[in-house]
Amino acid sequence: MIAAHPKASGADLRQALKEFGKRQTQDFFSSSIAELERERAAYLDTVLVSLWEQFGLCQSSLSLNAVGGYGRQRLHPQSDLDICVLHQSPLTDEQQQQLSRFLAALWDLGVEIGHSIRAVDDCLAQAASDVTIATNLLEIRTICGNQQYSAEVLRALNQESVWTKQGFFKAKLTEQTKRHEKIKQTALYLEPNLKTQPGGLRDFHTANWLAQKYSAQVQPEKPAKIFLTSDEYNEFSECYDYLSRIRWALHCVANRAGDVLRFEYQAQVASFMGFGEKDTQLAIESMMRQLFRAMTRIRELNKIILDRLSEEVFPSTQERQWLDEVFYLQNRVLHSATDTAFIKKSNVLKLFHHLLQHPNITDICPHTLRRLRQNRRRLLGELKDYQDCRKLLIQILDHPNCHKSAIGWMHRYGVLASYWSDWRSIEGKMQFDMHNAYTTDEHAVQAVKQIKSIWASASKSETYQICAQVQHKTALTTALLFHHVGGELCSQSAQRSGEKMAEFAQLHDFTAYETELIEWLIVNQHAMTTAIQTLNLDDVRAAIPLAKKISSRMRLNALFAFTVADMKATNDQHWNDWHESQLHKLYQALLDNIVGGIETETKLEDSMQASYAEIKMKGERFNRLPNSLVSILDNRLNLEESQEQLIRTFNSGEQISIFQMDSENCTGLIIYTQDMPYLFLNVFNLIRSAKFNVKEVEIFSTDDGKVIEIIKLLDENHKPILDDLRLEKLQSKITQLIAEGEINVALNNPRHLRNFDEPAEVEIVEKLSDDTFLIRIKALDDPNHMESICKAFDSMNLRIHSAKITALGESCDNVFLVSPRTDEQSHADSDSVIKAVERQLA
């Protein structure tokens, strides 16, 4: 190979490296990943040796060594090369110059280099002070030069002088624990980090490093194997190889180093891996489900190895505390007594029940986890077939602290899938959007953790107080855990999930009322989130149909708590002050309707008359208001802040007013000016260009040709906008727009949206009259789409009266109230409006 030739030029080496990379890509399906990685490491060895010789270093007493992943000969296409140059005597000026030219030549090749140049003693001193350096050096391998240096380093590392077994174990375990806690102890993110997440490549490496240090052998072959059965180690290695193949594919597709499998690369990686190209979504789902299973198994086997090592390194000194005839506690670790512990199926659930009864338990011993794994594989049916298992599951779900360990561990160790086969259908299931941070199964577990945390909290917030009023807490917990067992996240799926759960609840001896509540909650799981996206919450009357559907305060409290837990378990940003305030407003409107019963509508009419008189009085206090403006204010019963602000705006003669709406947890914008074409669209574009989010808009026309736009805004972090300078700039731009009639705004399509190609979903939510529609448009959150929507409405001679805009990851859920313009006749029907919008968004 040209790379091995000592006279090869830098350009020749660079070209040879590219050609070698192309050949490896062709060999991807004919070679194991280990062969590809070792072959790449060996090839780069020849490149380094060639350069080492070119710069006269082969005649020196120096030693060129590979460390880290390069040292263990597991290199990916874009991996860094970590090298360590060792020496005994101080470097001469000539050697320093030679090394400088050598490293520069490596950089010229386009290879990322991590390097250190140290004396052997200094190297060991550095390793003693930093466990990361010590870990890297455990895999030191001499490429050329004096091999005694690396041998000396390895001998010292495997003795107790640099790191003791106990000290090294504690340091690496702490490192892994912090890494896991940083990403909330789950591998089931939809954009997983292949290296650092629980069950990632680093967990495999950590187990091997600790096993190597424990065995005190110099680079033993497969060090972790001594702590696993042959089948377990094969599974451990196969799962690691699968992650490695995906990482290899990711490097090839992205053409750069990286460990996060982002949405933008998933389709290409799935194709590269051979999962197919025709049905992209199916290909991605197949690849990702296998990935999540592999990561779950690596995490489980990593734990068995580390727990076995812990037993060896820190032998137990405490006596056994027997919990029953099967389980005992020792050193705060739960043990099963015999290999036959789980022949009695209820003992599987009893294991996790003990975690709740004895909160001082910190772990489950590796022998017990191994027996649990073996039992899982031998099951012929479902654990729910056994009455004792059913009783124990309900006791677990009923326990106030089940979210702290039991439910999460039952999921991690496959017990939920063993309990009910329907759970397997959602394991590792992708949700194919950027709104949901977790897989479907992990989202359900997170929802249980959220509601249990809320009930355990001492918070006096309104949200927590409403949730605390739920009377059938175990029924609600059960509904949350299994609310997606029907499959896809849609209304039909919710119906299927509800039907399945009705049977499940009956089997588990819930009362008739609780069974009906579980089914009802799951079928209506989206009712409140849909309502805050579609209803005008400033009009209490808008909540009457949903209030009739809910019908009781008990159901309302349960649905509210279900919705809060579901939203908090979606992603870190979905539950925010804005959504909380909207949900509270809806809750209060529903409660008023439910408590008021059939008298509600009559009371509202009386309230409107009283409000009308009050607004007239306010108008006289500030100045006389036009009747058209009084009529508009009269329809805004629940927004005292915007009523007062609109009156001030009118009487001051100002066209624009920006103010804080404290009760709404948002910033308000009022525009009162002469109507002009596409005013709403242009204002919307100005707001988006300022990096603000439009949440709600109401548009009113007056008899004298003017228009009032009342807009609720949040900043990019979903908080009220408190930066006066940014608000002043926005107000200045809107003033310019009103004065000039138009303004050019360039809105960029966000980069991450380029990876989604989803058609818009358009539906008529409600037809208020022959040609007045409440229309819902779900499309990618591309700010340029608003122009297409407005043009579609304009082509049908429709005017926008209100808009509610909810960003859901990469999508945006828009709900508009539209009707014909007063000066133009529209003959738009539902189908025509839908087709017009779809055409513009296509």
C-alpha positions in Angstrom: 0.0 0.0 0.0 1.2 3.5 -0.8 0.6 4.5 2.8 3.3 2.2 4.0 6.0 3.6 1.7 8.5 5.7 3.7 8.9 8.1 0.8 5.2 8.7 0.2 4.2 12.4 0.0 1.5 14.0 2.2 -0.7 14.3 -0.9 -0.2 10.7 -1.8 -1.0 9.6 1.8 -4.1 11.8 1.9 -5.4 10.4 -1.4 -4.6 6.8 -0.3 -6.5 7.4 2.9 -9.6 8.5 0.9 -9.4 5.5 -1.4 -9.1 3.2 1.7 -12.2 4.8 3.2 -14.2 4.2 0.0 -13.1 0.5 -0.1 -14.1 0.1 3.6 -17.6 1.5 2.8 -17.9 -1.1 0.0 -16.9 -3.8 2.5 -19.5 -2.7 5.1 -21.8 -5.7 4.5 -19.1 -8.3 3.8 -17.0 -7.6 7.0 -17.8 -7.6 10.7 -17.6 -4.2 12.4 -14.7 -5.4 14.5 -12.8 -6.4 11.3 -13.4 -3.0 9.8 -12.4 -1.1 12.9 -9.2 -3.2 13.3 -8.4 -2.8 9.6 -8.7 0.9 9.8 -6.5 1.1 12.9 -3.9 -1.1 11.2 -4.0 1.1 8.1 -3.5 4.2 10.1 -0.6 2.5 11.9 1.1 2.3 8.5 0.4 6.0 7.8 1.9 7.0 11.1 4.9 4.7 10.7 5.6 6.1 7.3 5.5 9.7 8.6 7.5 8.7 11.7 10.2 7.3 9.4 10.1 10.3 7.0 11.0 12.7 9.9 13.8 10.6 11.1 12.1 9.5 14.4 12.6 5.8 13.9 16.3 6.2 14.9 15.4 7.9 18.2 14.8 6.4 21.6 11.2 7.6 21.5 8.1 5.4 21.5 5.0 6.2 19.4 1.9 4.7 21.1 -1.8 4.5 20.4 -4.2 5.0 23.3 -7.9 5.0 23.9 -10.1 3.7 21.0 -7.1 3.7 18.7 -5.1 1.7 21.3 -7.8 -1.0 21.4 -7.9 -0.9 17.5 -11.6 0.1 17.3 -11.5 3.1 14.9 -14.5 4.6 13.0 -14.2 6.6 9.8 -14.1 10.0 11.6 -12.6 9.0 14.9 -9.9 11.0 16.5 -6.4 9.4 16.7 -5.2 9.5 20.3 -1.5 9.1 20.4 1.1 9.3 23.2 4.8 9.7 22.6 6.9 8.4 25.5 10.5 9.0 26.3 12.9 8.5 29.2 15.6 11.1 28.7 14.7 14.8 28.1 13.9 15.6 24.5 16.7 17.2 22.4 16.0 20.3 20.3 16.2 18.1 17.2 13.7 15.6 18.6 11.3 18.4 19.4 11.5 19.8 15.9 11.0 16.3 14.4 7.9 15.8 16.5 6.5 19.2 15.6 6.9 18.4 11.9 5.4 14.9 12.4 2.3 16.3 14.1 1.9 19.0 11.5 2.0 16.4 8.8 -0.8 14.4 10.5 -2.9 17.6 10.7 -2.3 18.1 7.0 -3.8 14.7 6.3 -7.1 15.9 7.7 -7.0 13.5 10.6 -8.1 14.8 14.0 -5.3 14.2 16.5 -5.2 14.0 20.3 -1.7 13.8 21.4 0.6 14.0 24.5 4.4 13.9 24.8 5.6 12.7 28.2 8.3 11.0 30.0 7.3 7.7 31.4 7.4 8.9 35.0 5.4 12.0 34.2 2.9 9.9 32.3 2.3 7.7 35.4 2.1 10.8 37.7 -0.6 12.3 35.4 -2.5 8.9 35.4 -2.4 8.9 39.2 -4.1 12.3 39.4 -6.7 11.8 36.6 -8.7 8.6 36.2 -9.5 9.6 32.6 -5.8 9.6 31.7 -5.3 6.3 33.6 -8.2 4.7 31.6 -6.8 5.9 28.3 -3.5 4.4 29.1 -5.0 1.0 30.0 -5.3 0.5 26.3 -1.8 1.7 25.3 -0.3 0.0 22.3 3.1 0.6 20.7 3.0 1.5 17.1 6.7 1.8 16.7 9.8 2.5 18.8 10.7 1.3 22.2 8.1 -1.2 23.4 9.4 -1.2 27.0 7.9 2.2 27.8 4.3 1.1 27.2 5.0 -2.2 29.0 6.2 -0.3 32.0 3.1 1.9 32.0 0.8 -1.1 31.8 2.6 -2.9 34.6 2.3 0.1 36.9 -1.4 0.7 36.0 -2.3 -2.9 36.8 -0.6 -2.8 40.2 -1.9 -1.0 43.2 0.6 1.9 43.2 -1.1 4.2 40.7 -4.7 3.3 41.3 -6.0 0.7 43.8 -8.8 -1.6 42.6 -11.2 0.0 45.1 -10.2 3.6 44.1 -10.4 2.9 40.4 -13.8 1.2 40.7 -15.2 4.0 42.8 -13.9 6.7 40.3 -15.3 4.9 37.2 -18.6 4.1 38.8 -19.0 7.7 39.9 -18.1 8.8 36.3 -20.8 6.4 34.9 -23.4 7.5 37.4 -22.9 11.2 36.6 -23.1 10.5 32.9 -26.4 8.6 33.3 -27.9 11.2 35.6 -27.0 13.9 33.1 -29.5 12.5 30.7 -32.1 11.4 33.3 -31.2 7.7 33.5 -32.8 6.6 30.2 -31.5 5.3 26.9 -34.9 5.8 25.3 -34.4 9.3 23.7 -35.5 9.7 20.1 -32.1 11.3 19.3 -29.8 9.0 21.3 -26.2 9.5 22.0 -24.6 6.2 20.9 -21.7 6.6 23.2 -22.7 8.3 26.4 -26.3 7.4 27.1 -27.2 4.5 29.4 -26.6 1.4 27.4 -24.3 3.2 25.0 -20.8 2.2 23.9 -19.2 3.8 26.9 -21.1 1.4 29.2 -19.5 -1.5 27.4 -16.1 0.1 27.6 -16.5 0.8 31.4 -17.3 -2.8 32.2 -14.2 -4.0 30.3 -11.9 -1.4 31.9 -13.0 -2.3 35.4 -12.7 -6.0 34.6 -9.3 -5.5 33.2 -8.2 -3.6 36.3 -9.6 -6.2 38.6 -7.9 -9.1 36.7 -4.6 -7.2 36.8 -3.7 -8.7 33.5 -1.9 -6.6 30.8 -4.6 -6.1 28.1 -6.5 -9.4 28.6 -8.7 -10.6 25.8 -12.4 -9.9 26.5 -11.8 -8.9 30.2 -15.6 -8.7 31.0 -16.2 -12.3 30.0 -15.1 -13.7 33.4 -18.2 -12.1 35.0 -20.8 -13.3 32.4 -22.0 -16.6 31.1 -21.0 -17.5 27.5 -24.4 -16.6 26.2 -24.5 -13.3 28.1 -21.1 -12.2 26.8 -22.1 -13.1 23.3 -25.2 -11.0 23.7 -23.2 -8.2 25.2 -20.7 -8.2 22.3 -23.5 -8.5 19.6 -25.3 -5.5 21.1 -22.1 -3.5 21.2 -21.3 -4.4 17.6 -24.8 -3.3 16.5 -24.2 0.2 18.1 -20.8 0.3 16.5 -22.2 -0.4 13.0 -24.7 2.4 13.5 -22.0 4.7 14.6 -19.9 3.7 11.6 -22.8 4.4 9.3 -23.4 7.8 11.0 -19.8 8.9 10.4 -20.1 7.9 6.8 -23.5 9.7 6.3 -22.6 12.9 8.2 -19.0 12.9 6.9 -17.8 14.1 10.3 -17.3 12.7 13.8 -20.4 12.5 16.0 -22.2 10.2 18.4 -25.8 11.7 18.4 -28.1 10.0 16.0 -30.1 13.1 15.1 -33.4 13.1 13.1 -31.6 14.6 10.1 -29.4 11.5 9.7 -31.7 8.7 10.8 -33.2 8.0 7.3 -29.8 7.9 5.6 -28.3 5.8 8.4 -31.2 3.3 8.1 -30.7 3.1 4.4 -26.9 2.7 4.8 -27.6 -0.1 7.3 -29.8 -1.9 4.8 -33.2 -1.3 6.3 -34.6 -0.2 3.0 -35.5 3.0 1.2 -39.1 2.7 0.0 -40.8 3.1 3.4 -38.5 5.5 5.2 -40.6 5.6 8.4 -40.7 1.8 8.7 -36.9 1.6 8.0 -36.2 4.1 10.8 -38.5 2.5 13.2 -37.0 -1.0 12.6 -33.4 0.4 13.1 -34.3 2.4 16.2 -36.2 -0.4 17.9 -33.3 -2.7 17.5 -31.0 0.1 18.7 -33.1 0.7 21.9 -33.2 -3.0 22.6 -29.5 -3.3 22.2 -28.9 -0.3 24.5 -31.3 -1.8 27.1 -29.4 -5.1 27.1 -26.0 -3.4 27.3 -27.2 -1.4 30.3 -28.5 -4.5 32.0 -25.4 -6.6 31.4 -23.2 -3.6 32.4 -25.0 -3.6 35.7 -24.5 -7.3 36.2 -20.7 -7.0 35.6 -20.3 -3.9 37.8 -22.3 -5.5 40.6 -20.3 -8.6 40.4 -17.1 -6.6 40.6 -18.5 -4.6 43.5 -19.0 -7.9 45.4 -15.4 -8.9 44.7 -13.8 -5.5 45.4 -16.0 -4.6 48.4 -17.0 -7.9 50.1 -20.1 -7.8 52.2 -19.5 -7.6 56.0 -23.2 -7.5 57.1 -25.4 -10.4 58.1 -28.4 -11.3 55.9 -31.7 -9.8 56.8 -34.4 -12.2 55.6 -37.5 -10.5 54.1 -39.3 -13.8 53.4 -38.4 -17.3 52.5 -37.1 -16.2 49.1 -35.5 -12.7 49.4 -33.0 -11.3 51.9 -31.2 -8.0 52.3 -27.5 -7.6 52.7 -25.5 -4.3 52.6 -28.8 -2.6 51.5 -28.8 -4.9 48.3 -31.7 -7.2 47.6 -30.9 -10.8 47.0 -32.8 -13.9 45.9 -31.8 -17.1 47.8 -31.8 -19.7 45.1 -31.7 -20.3 41.3 -35.3 -21.4 41.5 -36.6 -18.2 43.1 -38.7 -17.2 40.1 -40.3 -20.6 39.4 -43.2 -19.1 41.4 -44.2 -16.3 39.0 -45.5 -14.0 41.7 -42.0 -13.7 43.1 -41.1 -11.6 40.0 -43.5 -8.9 41.2 -42.7 -9.5 44.9 -39.1 -8.6 44.1 -40.2 -5.0 43.2 -42.7 -4.9 45.9 -39.9 -5.4 48.4 -38.2 -2.3 46.9 -41.3 -0.3 48.0 -41.6 -1.9 51.4 -37.9 -1.3 52.3 -36.9 2.1 51.0 -33.3 1.5 52.3 -32.7 -1.0 49.5 -30.3 0.6 47.0 -29.8 -2.2 44.5 -30.6 -5.7 43.3 -27.7 -8.2 43.3 -26.3 -9.4 40.0 -27.3 -13.1 40.6 -30.9 -12.0 41.1 -30.9 -10.0 37.9 -29.4 -12.9 36.0 -32.2 -15.2 37.4 -34.8 -12.6 36.4 -33.4 -12.5 32.8 -33.5 -16.3 32.6 -37.0 -16.4 33.9 -38.1 -13.8 31.3 -36.8 -16.1 28.5 -38.6 -19.1 29.9 -42.0 -17.6 30.2 -44.7 -19.3 28.2 -47.5 -16.8 28.8 -48.0 -13.5 30.6 -47.5 -12.7 34.2 -50.9 -11.1 34.3 -52.4 -14.6 33.9 -51.5 -15.3 37.5 -53.8 -13.9 40.2 -51.1 -13.3 42.7 -49.1 -11.3 40.1 -52.2 -9.1 39.4 -52.6 -8.3 43.1 -49.0 -7.4 43.5 -49.0 -5.1 40.4 -51.9 -3.1 41.8 -50.2 -2.9 45.2 -47.1 -1.6 43.4 -49.1 1.0 41.4 -51.0 2.0 44.5 -47.8 2.7 46.5 -47.0 6.5 46.7 -43.3 5.8 46.0 -43.5 3.4 43.1 -42.0 6.1 40.8 -38.7 6.2 42.7 -37.4 2.8 41.7 -40.0 0.0 41.1 -41.7 1.1 37.9 -38.6 2.3 36.2 -36.7 -0.9 37.1 -39.6 -3.1 36.1 -39.5 -1.4 32.7 -35.7 -1.6 32.4 -35.5 -5.3 33.3 -38.3 -6.3 30.9 -40.9 -7.1 33.6 -43.7 -4.9 32.1 -43.2 -6.7 28.8 -43.4 -10.1 30.6 -46.4 -8.9 32.5 -48.5 -8.0 29.4 -47.5 -8.8 25.8 -49.3 -5.6 24.6 -46.5 -3.6 26.3 -44.0 -5.1 23.8 -45.9 -3.5 20.9 -44.8 0.0 22.3 -41.3 -0.9 23.5 -38.8 1.3 21.7 -41.5 2.7 19.5 -40.6 5.9 17.7 -43.0 8.8 17.7 -41.4 10.4 14.6 -41.4 14.0 15.8 -39.3 16.5 17.7 -42.2 17.2 20.2 -41.8 13.9 22.0 -38.4 13.4 23.6 -39.0 9.7 24.5 -40.1 6.5 22.9 -43.7 5.6 23.6 -43.0 3.1 26.4 -40.5 5.5 28.2 -43.1 8.3 27.9 -45.7 6.2 29.7 -43.2 5.4 32.5 -42.2 9.1 32.8 -45.9 10.0 33.0 -46.3 7.7 36.1 -43.2 9.2 37.6 -44.6 12.7 37.1 -48.0 12.1 38.7 -46.5 10.3 41.7 -44.0 13.2 42.1 -46.9 15.7 42.0 -48.8 13.8 44.7 -45.7 13.4 46.9 -45.0 17.2 46.6 -45.7 19.7 49.3 -46.2 22.4 46.7 -49.1 24.8 47.2 -49.4 25.7 43.6 -52.9 25.5 42.0 -51.8 22.7 39.7 -50.7 20.5 42.5 -53.7 21.3 44.6 -56.1 20.3 41.8 -54.2 17.1 41.2 -54.3 16.3 44.9 -58.1 16.2 44.8 -58.1 13.1 42.5 -60.0 10.4 44.4 -59.1 7.2 42.5 -55.3 7.6 42.3 -54.5 4.0 41.5 -57.0 4.0 38.6 -55.4 7.1 37.2 -51.8 5.7 37.7 -52.9 2.5 35.8 -54.4 4.6 33.0 -51.2 6.6 32.6 -49.0 3.6 32.5 -50.9 1.9 29.8 -52.5 4.8 27.9 -50.8 4.0 24.6 -51.1 0.2 24.5 -53.4 0.6 21.5 -50.5 1.6 19.2 -50.3 4.8 17.3 -50.9 8.2 18.9 -54.3 9.1 17.4 -57.9 9.1 18.3 -58.5 5.6 16.9 -55.6 4.3 19.0 -56.9 6.0 22.1 -60.2 4.2 21.5 -58.4 0.9 21.2 -56.3 1.6 24.2 -59.4 2.4 26.2 -61.1 -0.8 25.2 -58.1 -2.9 26.1 -57.7 -1.2 29.4 -61.4 -1.8 30.3 -60.7 -5.5 30.0 -57.4 -5.1 31.9 -59.2 -3.2 34.7 -61.9 -5.8 35.0 -59.3 -8.6 35.2 -57.5 -6.7 38.0 -60.7 -6.3 40.1 -61.1 -2.6 39.8 -64.6 -1.4 40.7 -67.1 -0.8 37.9 -66.7 3.0 38.4 -62.9 2.8 38.3 -63.0 0.6 35.2 -65.2 3.1 33.4 -63.0 6.0 34.6 -59.8 4.3 33.3 -61.4 3.7 29.9 -62.9 7.2 29.8 -59.6 8.9 30.7 -57.7 7.0 27.9 -60.3 7.6 25.3 -60.4 11.3 26.1 -56.7 11.7 26.9 -56.3 14.5 24.4 -59.5 16.4 25.3 -58.0 19.1 27.4 -54.9 19.7 25.2 -57.1 19.9 22.1 -59.4 22.4 23.9 -56.6 24.8 24.9 -55.4 24.6 21.2 -58.8 25.2 19.7 -61.2 27.0 22.1 -61.5 30.7 22.8 -60.8 30.4 26.5 -61.8 34.0 27.1 -65.4 32.9 26.4 -66.7 30.6 29.1 -69.5 29.5 26.8 -66.9 27.8 24.5 -66.3 25.2 27.2 -69.9 24.1 27.6 -69.8 21.1 25.1 -66.6 19.7 26.8 -68.1 20.3 30.2 -71.2 18.3 29.3 -68.9 15.5 28.1 -66.9 15.5 31.4 -70.1 16.0 33.5 -68.6 15.7 37.0 -66.0 17.5 39.1 -64.4 14.1 39.9 -63.8 13.3 36.3 -62.6 16.8 35.6 -59.9 16.6 38.4 -58.8 13.2 37.1 -58.6 14.4 33.5 -56.7 17.5 34.6 -54.1 15.5 36.5 -53.8 13.0 33.6 -53.2 15.9 31.2 -50.6 17.5 33.4 -48.6 14.3 33.9 -48.9 13.5 30.2 -47.6 17.0 29.2 -44.8 17.0 31.7 -43.7 13.5 30.4 -43.5 14.7 26.8 -40.4 16.8 26.9 -38.7 19.3 29.1 -40.2 22.4 27.4 -43.8 21.3 26.8 -44.9 22.1 30.3 -44.3 25.8 30.8 -46.0 28.8 32.5 -48.0 29.5 29.3 -49.5 26.0 29.0 -50.1 25.9 32.8 -52.0 29.2 32.7 -54.1 28.0 29.7 -54.9 24.7 31.4 -56.0 26.5 34.5 -58.2 28.8 32.6 -59.8 25.9 30.8 -60.2 24.0 34.1 -62.0 27.0 35.7 -64.3 27.4 32.7 -65.1 23.7 32.8 -65.7 23.8 36.5 -67.9 26.8 36.3 -70.0 25.0 33.7 -70.1 21.7 35.6 -71.0 23.3 38.9 -73.5 25.7 37.3 -75.1 22.9 35.4 -78.0 23.8 33.1 -78.2 27.3 34.5 -74.8 28.2 33.2 -75.9 29.6 29.9 -78.6 31.7 31.5 -76.1 33.0 34.0 -73.7 33.9 31.2 -76.3 36.0 29.4 -77.0 37.9 32.7 -73.2 38.3 33.1 -72.9 39.7 29.6 -75.5 42.3 30.2 -73.8 43.4 33.4 -70.5 43.5 31.6 -71.9 45.6 28.9 -73.0 48.2 31.4 -69.6 48.1 33.2 -67.7 48.7 29.9 -69.9 51.6 29.1 -69.1 53.0 32.6 -65.4 52.5 32.0 -65.6 54.2 28.6 -67.3 57.2 30.2 -64.5 57.2 32.8 -61.7 57.3 30.2 -63.7 59.1 27.4 -66.6 58.2 25.2 -65.9 54.9 23.2 -67.5 54.0 19.8 -70.3 51.5 20.1 -68.4 49.1 17.9 -65.5 49.1 20.4 -67.8 48.6 23.3 -69.3 45.6 21.5 -65.8 44.1 21.0 -64.9 44.7 24.7 -68.2 43.1 25.7 -67.2 39.8 24.2 -64.0 39.7 26.3 -65.4 39.0 29.7 -62.4 37.2 31.1 -59.5 39.5 30.1 -59.6 42.6 32.4 -56.0 43.5 31.5 -56.6 43.7 27.8 -59.9 45.5 28.2 -58.2 48.2 30.2 -55.3 48.4 27.9 -57.5 48.6 24.7 -59.4 51.5 26.2 -56.2 53.3 27.1 -54.8 52.7 23.6 -58.0 54.1 22.0 -58.1 57.2 24.3 -54.3 57.9 23.9 -54.6 57.9 20.1 -51.7 55.3 20.0 -51.8 52.6 17.3 -49.6 50.1 19.2 -49.4 49.1 22.8 -47.2 46.4 24.4 -47.9 45.3 28.0 -47.5 42.4 30.4 -50.5 40.1 30.9 -49.6 38.8 34.3 -52.7 36.6 34.7 -51.9 34.9 31.3 -48.1 34.6 31.8 -47.4 36.3 28.5 -46.8 39.6 26.9 -49.7 41.4 25.1 -49.6 43.4 21.9 -52.5 45.6 20.8 -52.7 47.1 17.3 -55.5 49.6 16.6 -55.2 51.0 13.1 -56.8 51.4 9.7 -57.3 48.0 8.1 -54.9 47.1 5.3 -54.2 44.0 3.2 -52.3 41.2 4.9 -51.8 43.2 8.1 -52.0 40.1 10.3 -49.5 38.3 8.1 -47.0 41.1 8.1 -47.2 41.6 11.8 -46.8 37.8 12.3 -43.6 37.8 10.2 -42.2 40.8 12.1 -42.8 39.0 15.4 -41.2 35.7 14.1 -38.2 37.6 12.7 -37.7 39.1 16.2 -37.5 35.5 17.5 -40.7 35.7 19.5 -43.6 33.2 19.4 -47.2 34.1 18.6 -49.5 32.1 20.9 -53.0 33.6 20.3 -54.4 36.3 18.0 -57.8 37.9 18.0 -58.8 40.2 15.2 -61.8 42.6 15.3 -63.1 44.9 12.6 -64.9 48.2 13.5 -67.7 49.9 11.6 -65.3 52.7 10.6 -62.9 50.5 8.7 -60.4 50.0 11.5 -59.0 46.8 12.8 -58.0 45.7 16.3 -55.4 42.9 16.7 -54.8 41.5 20.2 -51.8 39.2 20.2 -50.3 37.2 23.0 -46.5 36.7 22.8 -43.8 34.6 24.4 -40.0 34.7 24.0 -38.0 31.8 22.5 -37.9 30.2 26.0 -41.8 30.3 26.3 -41.6 33.0 28.8 -43.1 36.5 28.9 -40.9 39.0 27.1 -39.1 41.2 29.6 -36.4 42.7 27.4 -37.5 46.3 26.8 -35.0 46.9 24.0 -36.3 44.0 21.9 -39.9 45.1 22.5 -39.0 48.6 21.5 -37.5 47.3 18.2 -40.6 45.3 17.5 -42.8 48.3 18.1 -40.7 50.4 15.8 -41.0 47.8 13.0 -44.7 47.6 13.4 -45.0 51.4 13.3 -43.0 51.4 10.1 -45.3 48.7 8.6 -48.4 50.7 9.4 -46.9 53.9 8.0 -45.6 52.4 4.8 -48.2 49.7 4.2 -45.6 46.9 3.7 -42.2 45.8 4.9 -39.8 43.1 3.7 -39.0 40.4 6.1 -36.9 37.3 5.3 -37.8 34.3 7.4 -35.4 31.4 7.1 -36.6 27.8 7.1 -35.1 26.2 10.2 -32.4 23.7 9.2 -33.9 20.8 11.3 -37.1 21.0 9.3 -35.4 19.9 6.2 -35.4 16.4 7.5 -39.2 16.2 7.8 -41.4 15.9 4.7 -44.9 15.6 6.1 -48.0 16.8 4.3 -50.2 19.3 6.1 -53.2 18.0 8.0 -56.3 20.2 7.5 -59.6 19.7 9.1 -62.8 21.6 9.9 -63.1 21.4 13.7 -66.5 23.0 13.9 -68.8 24.7 11.5 -70.4 27.6 13.3 -72.7 28.6 10.4 -72.9 27.9 6.6 -69.7 29.7 5.9 -68.0 30.3 9.3 -65.5 27.7 10.2 -63.1 26.7 12.9 -60.3 25.2 10.9 -57.3 23.3 12.2 -54.0 23.2 10.2 -51.1 21.1 11.4 -48.0 21.6 9.4 -44.3 21.9 9.8 -43.3 24.8 12.0 -42.0 26.8 9.0 -42.7 30.5 9.5 -43.2 30.9 5.8 -46.3 28.6 6.0 -48.3 31.4 7.5 -48.1 33.3 4.2 -49.4 30.3 2.3 -52.3 29.9 4.8 -53.3 33.6 4.6 -53.2 33.4 0.8 -55.4 30.4 0.8 -58.0 32.2 3.0 -57.7 35.3 0.8 -58.4 33.2 -2.4 -61.6 32.0 -0.7 -62.5 35.6 0.4 -62.3 34.6 4.0 -61.3 36.8 6.9 -59.4 35.6 10.0 -61.1 36.4 13.3 -58.8 34.5 15.6 -55.8 32.2 15.6 -54.3 29.9 18.2 -50.8 28.7 17.5 -49.1 25.8 19.3 -45.6 24.7 18.4 -45.2 20.9 18.8 -41.6 20.1 18.1 -41.1 20.3 14.4 -44.8 20.8 13.8 -47.2 23.7 14.5 -50.8 23.3 15.3 -52.8 26.3 14.0 -56.5 26.8 14.7 -58.2 29.7 12.8 -61.8 31.1 13.1 -62.6 32.4 9.6 -65.7 33.8 7.9 -66.6 35.7 4.7 -65.4 39.3 4.4 -68.1 41.8 5.0 -67.6 43.5 1.6 -67.3 40.3 -0.5 -69.6 37.3 -0.9 -68.0 33.9 -0.2 -69.4 30.6 -1.3 -66.7 28.6 0.5 -67.7 25.2 1.7 -65.7 23.0 4.0 -64.1 20.9 1.2 -63.2 24.0 -0.8 -61.4 25.6 2.1 -59.5 22.4 3.0 -58.4 22.0 -0.6 -57.3 25.6 -0.9 -55.1 25.4 2.2 -53.6 22.0 1.1 -52.8 23.4 -2.3 -50.9 26.4 -0.9 -49.0 24.2 1.6 -48.1 21.5 -0.8 
